[in-house]
Amino acid sequence: MDRKKVLIDTSLLIDHLRKEKKDKSELFSLVQNYECTISAITHFEFAVGTTTKNREFVNKLLS
């Protein structure tokens, strides 16, 4: 059975990055149950707006 798809907004990604306990974020819950994707706009926002602290996560997200 195919998993349902969900489009992840920038705000959910930022929330995940800011939380100390990543497993408590909405994004963490969504990726457990859905096939997640981001829009071209979200891709662009993260490509230009990432910090060195979050670079590894963002690189994995955008690859």
C-alpha positions as CSV (number, residue, x, y, z in Angstrom):
1,M,0.0,0.0,0.0
2,D,1.3,3.5,-0.9
3,R,1.9,5.9,1.9
4,K,0.0,9.2,1.6
5,K,2.1,12.2,0.6
6,V,2.4,15.5,2.5
7,L,4.0,18.8,1.5
8,I,6.2,20.1,4.3
9,D,6.2,23.9,4.9
10,T,9.3,25.9,5.9
11,S,7.8,26.6,9.3
12,L,7.7,22.9,10.2
13,L,11.4,22.5,9.2
14,I,12.4,25.6,11.2
15,D,10.5,24.2,14.2
16,H,12.3,20.9,13.9
17,L,15.7,22.6,13.7
18,R,15.0,24.7,16.8
19,K,13.7,21.9,19.0
20,E,16.2,20.2,21.3
21,K,14.2,17.0,21.3
22,K,13.8,16.4,17.6
23,D,11.5,13.4,18.2
24,K,8.9,15.9,19.7
25,S,8.6,18.0,16.5
26,E,5.7,17.8,14.2
27,L,8.1,17.0,11.3
28,F,9.3,13.9,13.1
29,S,5.7,12.7,13.5
30,L,4.9,13.3,9.9
31,V,7.9,11.5,8.5
32,Q,6.9,8.4,10.5
33,N,3.6,8.2,8.8
34,Y,3.8,9.9,5.4
35,E,6.0,10.3,2.4
36,C,7.1,13.9,2.8
37,T,8.2,16.4,0.2
38,I,9.1,20.1,0.0
39,S,8.2,22.7,-2.6
40,A,10.7,24.5,-4.8
41,I,10.1,27.6,-2.7
42,T,11.0,25.8,0.5
43,H,14.1,24.3,-1.2
44,F,15.2,27.8,-2.2
45,E,14.6,29.3,1.3
46,F,16.7,26.6,2.9
47,A,19.4,26.7,0.3
48,V,20.0,30.4,0.9
49,G,19.0,30.7,4.6
50,T,20.9,27.8,6.3
51,T,23.4,28.3,9.0
52,T,26.6,26.4,9.5
53,K,25.0,24.8,12.6
54,N,22.2,23.3,10.4
55,R,24.2,22.7,7.2
56,E,24.3,18.9,7.5
57,F,20.6,18.6,8.0
58,V,19.8,21.0,5.2
59,N,22.2,19.2,2.8
60,K,20.5,15.9,3.5
61,L,17.0,17.5,3.1
62,L,17.9,19.1,-0.3
63,S,19.7,16.1,-1.8
